[in-house]
Amino acid sequence: MVVGDFAQEVDTLVVGSGPGGYVAAIRAAQLGQKVTIVEKGSLGGVCLNVGCIPSKALIQAGHRAHLAKSSEEMGITAENVKVDFTKVQEWKASVVNKLTGGVEGLLKGNKVDIIRGEAYFSGEDTVKIMDEKSSSTYKFKHCIIATGSSPIEIPNFKYTDRVINSTGALALKEVPKKLVVIGGGYIGIELTGAYSNLGSEVVVLEGTKQILPGFEKQMAKLVERKLKKNGVTFHTEAMAKGVEETDNGVKVTAEIKGEEKVIEADYVLVTVGRKPNTEEIGLEGIGVEMDDRGYIKVDKQGRTSVKNIFAIGDIVPGPALAHKASYEAKVAAEAISGEPSEVDYLAIPAVCFSEPELATVGYNEAQAKEAGYDVKVAKFPFAANGRALSLNDADGFMKLVTRKEDGLVIGGQIAGPNASDMIAEIGLAIEAGMTAEDIALTIHAHPTLGEITMEAAEVALGTPIHTL
């Protein structure tokens, strides 16, 4: 490596190693590019280290604890159920380590060079990579930026040991006796479910009229009802005003439907959204165009206004979803290789690992009508499915949105156990241009939750068997 005014030359440089960055690096390497990836933190990015994966591990631990305490209806009683939170955190860390170690192995196996450090763009084809000890300059032919996003900090709630974001919530050394959650979006609700199942008393403050504003009201209400049964308190149309830290907790001041209240707790968790990591990496200086919120403007191949620089994932417009980043990663890598690849998906699924799980893909009924479609919405309840009943988890439903003229599947929503897995079939149906009849004529194994998709398709056709 040459240090100073000279630069080491690389073909394709990837900045960031999350589900966008590491996938881009591997795909580019598969296509014959010589790839170098830069990561300032841990391989795997936010998703694998402090996001998707550890949160789902914590959610699963909470779910197991809750089941152990609440299976009397099935004739199973467990006494003195204890949560050793230190062991929970150790297990969660082991899951993360397996996956991040796997990413490193995949990168090395595909002959991707890994550099540790922070990147700063000093030119349209040069970047400085800095660590605690030194700074080196690299010259690249192409670059894919995949720096991800960070939690938004709101006024009067500066992050401390007691005022925490999602990263802090996943790293707690104790289960809070009481937790205030500011923000009822999917991150806040997922962590609310996890900690309420682990034994916390949770109070949720949401600024809008309903929690989970990204999902249909009927779906959000189902989650709210289930969490209330578990002792969670919800305040909608609530505005957090400030926080006072005490010796062993916090006092949160909030305006709730016009009335000011003070809520005491051990911690306050702020989950009001995320912002793109595009500041202070030199993008403005080299002419990369961004919008007023800091998102990088790209074309259908992920190319920025600087033609040899691409951007993917949370730093470009669209939902901040790991699977979106991975999809865009492959497109950008293929575009750099000269392939006619571009972003052209019809629908992208979104999932909330709440209780019950929520999943949606394509249009919901209101969106379809707003887009000018004449639609039929077929609904099938989990309570009419044998597998759901045998799981003792039959709260929920599936909606299949079809075009009335020909039965074309254009959307679907699921609230219920394993919704996160079931949504894939509807996504495939949309992308493949399938109709409700195509799904109904596909034999689904029995007894499975997957049958619900077939049953909903039969409702759409007007030939339901297991519902009236």
Residue pairs with C-beta under 8 A, 6 or more apart in sequence:
1 8
1 136
2 8
2 136
3 134
3 135
3 136
3 137
4 137
5 137
6 137
7 126
7 137
7 138
7 139
8 136
8 137
8 138
8 139
9 138
9 139
9 140
10 34
10 35
10 36
10 113
10 138
10 139
10 140
10 141
11 33
11 34
11 35
11 36
11 140
11 141
11 142
12 25
12 28
12 33
12 34
12 35
12 36
12 140
12 141
12 142
12 143
12 144
12 333
12 336
13 35
13 36
13 37
13 38
13 127
13 138
13 140
13 142
13 143
13 144
14 21
14 22
14 24
14 25
14 28
14 35
14 36
14 37
14 38
14 143
14 144
14 146
15 21
15 37
15 38
15 119
15 127
15 143
15 144
15 145
15 146
15 147
15 281
16 37
16 38
16 39
16 45
16 145
16 146
16 147
16 148
16 313
17 25
17 37
17 38
17 39
17 43
17 44
17 45
17 103
17 107
17 114
17 146
18 44
18 45
18 46
18 47
18 48
18 146
18 148
18 313
18 322
18 325
19 44
19 45
19 47
19 48
19 52
19 313
19 322
19 323
19 325
19 326
19 329
20 45
20 146
20 148
20 312
20 313
20 314
20 322
20 325
20 326
20 328
20 329
21 37
21 39
21 45
21 144
21 146
21 312
21 313
21 329
22 37
22 43
22 44
22 45
22 103
22 106
22 107
23 325
23 326
23 329
23 330
24 144
24 146
24 312
24 329
24 330
24 332
24 333
25 35
25 37
25 107
25 110
25 112
25 144
25 333
26 106
26 107
26 110
26 112
27 329
27 330
27 333
27 334
28 35
28 144
28 333
28 336
28 337
29 35
29 110
29 111
29 112
30 110
31 333
31 334
31 337
31 339
32 337
33 142
33 333
33 336
33 337
34 111
35 110
35 111
35 112
35 113
36 112
36 113
36 114
36 115
36 138
36 140
37 107
37 112
37 113
37 114
37 115
38 115
38 116
38 117
38 119
38 127
38 129
39 45
39 114
39 115
39 116
40 116
40 117
40 118
40 119
41 49
42 48
42 49
42 100
43 100
43 103
43 104
43 107
43 114
44 53
44 96
44 99
44 100
44 103
45 51
45 146
45 148
46 148
46 149
47 53
47 322
48 96
48 99
48 100
48 103
49 96
49 100
50 166
50 167
50 170
50 171
51 166
51 322
52 322
53 95
53 96
53 99
54 92
54 93
54 95
54 96
54 170
55 166
55 170
55 187
55 190
55 191
55 194
55 353
56 353
57 91
57 92
57 95
57 96
58 88
58 92
58 170
58 191
58 194
59 190
59 193
59 194
59 353
61 83
61 88
61 91
61 92
61 194
61 198
62 193
62 194
62 195
62 196
62 197
62 198
63 197
63 355
65 81
65 83
65 197
65 198
65 199
66 197
66 230
68 78
68 81
69 78
69 81
71 77
71 78
71 392
73 392
74 392
83 175
83 198
83 199
85 172
85 173
85 174
85 175
85 198
86 173
88 198
89 171
89 173
92 170
104 114
107 114
108 114
115 129
116 131
117 129
117 130
117 131
117 136
118 129
118 130
118 131
119 127
119 128
119 129
119 281
120 127
120 128
120 129
120 130
120 280
120 281
120 282
121 127
121 128
121 281
121 282
121 283
121 285
121 286
121 288
122 128
122 137
122 282
122 285
122 286
123 286
124 286
124 287
124 306
124 308
124 309
125 139
125 140
125 141
125 143
125 308
126 137
126 138
126 139
126 140
127 137
127 138
127 140
127 143
127 282
128 135
128 136
128 137
128 138
129 135
129 136
129 137
129 138
130 136
140 308
141 308
142 308
142 309
142 310
142 336
143 308
143 309
143 310
144 302
144 309
144 310
144 311
144 312
144 329
144 332
144 333
144 336
145 283
145 296
145 304
145 309
145 310
145 311
145 312
145 315
146 311
146 312
146 313
146 315
146 325
146 329
147 276
147 277
147 278
147 281
147 315
148 276
148 277
148 313
148 314
148 315
149 274
149 275
149 276
149 277
149 314
149 315
149 320
150 274
150 275
150 277
151 165
151 166
151 167
151 270
151 271
151 273
151 274
151 275
152 270
152 272
152 273
152 274
152 275
153 159
153 165
153 270
154 182
154 240
154 270
154 272
156 240
156 241
156 242
156 243
157 163
157 182
157 240
157 242
157 243
157 268
157 270
159 165
159 168
159 270
160 245
161 168
162 245
162 249
162 250
162 266
162 267
162 268
163 243
163 245
163 250
163 267
163 268
163 270
164 172
164 267
164 268
164 269
164 270
165 269
165 270
165 271
166 187
166 191
166 269
166 271
168 269
169 191
169 195
169 267
169 269
172 267
175 195
175 198
175 199
175 200
176 195
176 200
176 265
176 266
176 267
177 200
177 201
177 266
178 200
178 201
178 202
178 203
178 249
178 264
178 265
178 266
179 192
179 195
179 200
179 201
179 202
179 203
179 265
179 266
179 267
179 268
179 269
180 202
180 203
180 205
180 250
180 252
180 263
180 265
180 267
180 268
180 269
181 188
181 191
181 192
181 202
181 203
181 204
181 205
181 268
181 269
181 271
182 188
182 205
182 240
182 252
182 268
182 269
182 270
182 271
182 272
183 205
183 206
183 207
183 270
183 271
183 272
183 273
184 204
184 205
184 206
184 208
184 210
184 211
184 212
184 213
184 234
184 236
185 211
185 212
185 213
185 214
185 271
185 272
185 273
186 212
186 214
186 350
186 352
186 354
187 271
188 204
188 206
188 269
188 271
189 204
189 211
189 212
189 223
189 227
189 352
189 354
190 352
190 353
190 354
191 269
191 271
192 202
192 204
192 227
192 232
193 227
193 230
193 353
193 354
193 355
195 202
196 202
196 227
196 230
196 231
196 232
197 230
197 355
201 231
201 233
202 227
202 231
202 232
202 233
203 232
203 233
203 234
203 235
203 263
203 265
204 211
204 232
204 233
204 234
204 235
205 235
205 238
205 239
205 240
205 252
205 254
205 256
206 234
206 235
206 236
206 237
206 238
207 236
207 237
207 238
207 239
208 236
208 237
209 236
209 237
210 217
210 220
210 221
210 224
210 236
211 220
211 223
211 224
211 234
211 236
212 219
212 220
212 223
212 352
212 354
212 358
213 220
214 350
215 352
215 358
215 360
215 413
216 360
216 364
216 365
216 366
216 413
218 415
219 358
219 360
219 413
219 415
220 358
222 356
222 395
222 396
222 415
223 352
223 354
223 355
223 356
223 358
223 415
224 234
226 355
226 356
226 395
227 234
227 354
227 355
228 234
230 355
235 254
235 256
235 257
237 256
237 257
238 254
238 255
238 256
238 257
239 254
239 255
239 256
240 252
240 253
240 254
240 270
241 253
241 254
241 255
241 260
242 252
242 253
243 250
243 251
243 252
243 253
243 268
244 250
244 251
244 253
246 264
248 266
249 264
249 265
249 266
249 267
250 264
250 265
250 266
250 267
250 268
251 262
251 263
251 264
252 262
252 263
252 264
252 265
252 268
253 260
253 261
253 262
254 260
254 261
254 262
254 263
255 261
274 314
274 320
275 293
275 294
276 293
276 294
276 295
276 296
276 314
276 315
276 316
277 314
277 315
278 290
278 294
278 295
278 296
278 315
279 294
283 290
283 296
284 290
286 306
286 309
287 305
287 306
288 296
288 304
288 305
288 306
288 309
288 311
289 296
289 297
289 304
289 305
290 296
290 297
291 297
291 317
294 315
295 315
295 316
295 317
296 304
296 311
296 315
296 316
297 304
297 305
297 316
297 317
298 304
298 310
298 311
298 312
298 316
300 331
300 342
300 343
300 344
301 310
301 331
301 332
301 335
301 341
301 342
301 343
302 310
302 311
302 312
302 316
302 328
302 331
302 332
302 335
302 343
303 309
303 310
303 332
303 335
304 310
304 311
310 332
310 335
310 336
312 325
312 328
312 329
312 331
312 332
313 320
313 324
313 325
313 328
313 329
314 320
314 325
316 328
318 324
318 348
319 348
319 350
321 348
321 350
323 348
323 349
324 348
327 343
327 345
327 348
328 343
330 341
331 341
331 342
331 343
334 341
335 341
335 342
345 431
346 362
346 430
346 431
347 361
347 362
347 363
347 411
347 427
347 430
347 431
348 361
348 427
349 359
349 360
349 361
349 423
349 424
349 427
350 359
350 360
350 361
351 357
351 358
351 359
351 419
351 420
351 423
352 358
352 359
353 420
356 393
356 395
356 396
356 415
356 416
356 417
356 419
357 414
357 415
357 416
357 417
357 418
357 419
357 420
358 413
358 414
358 415
358 419
359 413
359 414
359 419
359 420
359 422
359 423
360 411
360 412
360 413
360 414
360 423
361 411
361 412
361 423
361 426
361 427
361 430
362 401
362 409
362 410
362 411
362 412
362 426
362 427
362 430
363 371
363 373
363 375
363 401
363 410
363 411
364 399
364 401
364 411
364 413
365 375
365 377
365 399
365 401
367 411
368 375
368 401
368 410
368 411
369 375
373 403
373 410
374 403
374 404
374 405
375 401
375 402
375 403
375 404
375 410
376 401
376 402
376 403
376 404
376 407
376 460
377 399
377 400
377 401
377 402
378 399
378 400
378 402
378 436
378 456
378 457
378 459
378 460
379 397
379 398
379 399
379 400
379 456
379 459
380 397
380 398
380 400
380 452
380 455
380 456
380 459
380 464
380 466
380 467
381 394
381 396
381 397
381 467
382 388
382 393
382 394
382 395
382 396
382 397
382 398
382 416
382 417
382 449
382 452
383 389
383 394
383 395
384 455
384 466
384 467
385 394
385 447
385 449
385 451
385 452
385 455
385 466
386 446
386 447
387 447
387 448
387 449
387 451
388 394
388 396
388 416
388 417
388 449
388 452
390 447
391 417
393 416
393 417
394 416
395 415
395 416
396 414
396 415
396 416
396 417
396 419
397 414
397 415
397 416
398 412
398 413
398 414
398 415
398 416
398 422
398 452
398 453
398 456
399 412
399 413
399 414
399 456
400 409
400 411
400 412
400 426
400 436
400 439
400 453
400 456
400 457
400 459
400 460
401 409
401 410
401 411
401 412
401 413
402 408
402 409
402 410
402 435
402 436
402 460
403 410
406 435
407 435
407 436
407 437
407 460
407 461
408 433
408 434
408 435
409 426
409 429
409 430
409 434
409 435
409 436
409 439
410 430
411 426
411 430
412 423
412 426
412 429
412 430
412 453
412 456
414 422
414 423
414 426
414 452
416 449
416 452
417 449
418 449
422 449
422 450
422 452
422 453
425 439
425 450
425 453
426 453
428 434
429 438
429 439
436 457
436 458
436 460
436 461
437 457
437 461
439 453
439 454
439 457
440 454
440 457
440 458
440 460
440 461
440 463
442 454
444 450
444 451
444 453
444 454
445 451
455 464
455 465
455 466
455 467
458 464
458 465
459 467
